[in-house]
Amino acid sequence: MKTRITELFGIQHPIIQGGMHFVGFAELAAAVSNAGGLGIITALTQKTAADLAKEIARCREMTDKPFGVNLTFLPTVQAPDYPAYISAIIEGGVKIVETAGRNPQEHLPQLKAAGIKVIHKCTSVRHSLKAEAIGCDAVSVDGFECGGHPGEDDIPNMILLPRAAEELKIPFVASGGMADARSLVASLALGADGINMGTRFIATQEAPVHENVKRAIVAASELDTRLVMRPLRNTERVLVNPAVERLLEKEASLGQNIKFEDIIEEVAGVYPKIMKEGKTDAGVWSCGMVAGLIHDIPSCRELIDRIMSDAEAIIRQRLTGMLG
Ligand SMILES: Cc1cc2nc3c(=O)[nH]c(=O)nc-3n(C[C@H](O)[C@H](O)[C@H](O)COP(=O)(O)O)c2cc1C
């Protein structure tokens, strides 16, 4: 399949694996890229820029296909050393960067000068247009369904994607709630040039996370996510567990007075315990509603091949057949 996204990134299939904290290591990025999609290493999971450089080198040993790095701009007071991370990306010869969080404008000149294509992930049409205006090459449009941070507008992809298509000139991929060929074909119909998946890629053989995490996703239904940190305007969609219930109780009792310090126990530093040690109740962790559509733990190649061959069948048989 050829779309503006496969052309832009030089990949075989229009399927991207979004950056994921403590999931987006070289093993997963390489597996996705080797299967013809675009794998992405998550920069901030690496403690330092030097560690990121090593992770990029490790990924390059595992694949000769294009892969990217995710740079998430966090709403923290003490910002990570972004210029150093960007230098590691440039020196590592990476040609694709997924930015997320804040507007990446101040870092674009450095990235563009190095010939890097930038895909910015955002949750609204206005932020997508801003990304286009500042010179991003593509956007990843993240609907209300998504695992992680859906923003504060709560517009699901059935509306958000065609709205993005109405306004954008640059290519975009549909993100949030994507799991299979039906998601891909629907996204293409709504105007996107491909899909970005997070949660679906965690439940794969190569995702370097504990089996408990993969099993929790397979066991979950579409009813099992919750939105936390809404009163802090840092909304996150997470898989429900006792830590999430505790956090939501605090939100209910403290109301508008809640501060980040009140919930720090449930959110800070919990990812290594969950993803590496498999203590899935140790805190809150991002997960999309799409868990309800995830029933197995295939290899990345099986997953991507299945999406592409089923998509062809949907287009050639089901849809074309309807035209008589
Ligand atoms: C466990 C997990 C961690 C994530 N961490 C990040 C991150 O660090 N930076 C980022 O930009 N997006 C992050 N995301 C969001 C994904 O890249 C992607 O946009 C999202 O998962 C898409 O929705 P889906 O889960 O329905 O596929 C994370 C998602 C999950 C599930």
The ligand as an SDF file (V2000), in Angstrom:
LIG
                    3D

 31 33  0  0  0  0  0  0  0  0999 V2000
    2.0190    2.6030   28.0980 C   0  0  0  0  0  0  0  0  0  0  0  0
    1.9870    3.7880   27.1910 C   0  0  0  0  0  0  0  0  0  0  0  0
    2.9850    4.7620   27.3180 C   0  0  0  0  0  0  0  0  0  0  0  0
    2.9920    5.8740   26.4670 C   0  0  0  0  0  0  0  0  0  0  0  0
    4.0170    6.7760   26.5780 N   0  0  0  0  0  0  0  0  0  0  0  0
    4.0760    7.8260   25.7060 C   0  0  0  0  0  0  0  0  0  0  0  0
    5.1750    8.7380   25.7280 C   0  0  0  0  0  0  0  0  0  0  0  0
    6.0870    8.6240   26.5560 O   0  0  0  0  0  0  0  0  0  0  0  0
    5.1890    9.7390   24.8240 N   0  0  0  0  0  0  0  0  0  0  0  0
    4.1970    9.8920   23.8840 C   0  0  0  0  0  0  0  0  0  0  0  0
    4.2710   10.7990   23.0690 O   0  0  0  0  0  0  0  0  0  0  0  0
    3.1360    9.0510   23.8470 N   0  0  0  0  0  0  0  0  0  0  0  0
    3.0630    8.0280   24.7230 C   0  0  0  0  0  0  0  0  0  0  0  0
    2.0000    7.1410   24.6460 N   0  0  0  0  0  0  0  0  0  0  0  0
    0.9420    7.3440   23.6100 C   0  0  0  0  0  0  0  0  0  0  0  0
    1.1840    6.4870   22.3560 C   0  0  0  0  0  0  0  0  0  0  0  0
    2.3560    6.8640   21.6680 O   0  0  0  0  0  0  0  0  0  0  0  0
    0.0150    6.5880   21.3610 C   0  0  0  0  0  0  0  0  0  0  0  0
   -0.1670    7.9260   20.9570 O   0  0  0  0  0  0  0  0  0  0  0  0
   -1.2820    6.0780   21.9660 C   0  0  0  0  0  0  0  0  0  0  0  0
   -1.0500    4.9100   22.6960 O   0  0  0  0  0  0  0  0  0  0  0  0
   -2.3040    5.8130   20.8700 C   0  0  0  0  0  0  0  0  0  0  0  0
   -3.4780    5.2760   21.3930 O   0  0  0  0  0  0  0  0  0  0  0  0
   -3.7900    3.7010   21.4790 P   0  0  0  0  0  0  0  0  0  0  0  0
   -3.1400    3.2410   22.7360 O   0  0  0  0  0  0  0  0  0  0  0  0
   -5.2630    3.6420   21.5100 O   0  0  0  0  0  0  0  0  0  0  0  0
   -3.1760    3.0450   20.2690 O   0  0  0  0  0  0  0  0  0  0  0  0
    1.9600    6.0370   25.5030 C   0  0  0  0  0  0  0  0  0  0  0  0
    0.9420    5.0660   25.4100 C   0  0  0  0  0  0  0  0  0  0  0  0
    0.9370    3.9570   26.2250 C   0  0  0  0  0  0  0  0  0  0  0  0
   -0.1660    2.9520   26.0820 C   0  0  0  0  0  0  0  0  0  0  0  0
  1  2  1  0
  2  3  1  0
  2 30  2  0
  3  4  2  0
  4  5  1  0
  4 28  1  0
  5  6  2  0
  6  7  1  0
  6 13  1  0
  7  8  2  0
  7  9  1  0
  9 10  1  0
 10 11  2  0
 10 12  1  0
 12 13  2  0
 13 14  1  0
 14 15  1  0
 14 28  1  0
 15 16  1  0
 16 17  1  0
 16 18  1  0
 18 19  1  0
 18 20  1  0
 20 21  1  0
 20 22  1  0
 22 23  1  0
 23 24  1  0
 24 25  2  0
 24 26  1  0
 24 27  1  0
 28 29  2  0
 29 30  1  0
 30 31  1  0
M  END
$$$$
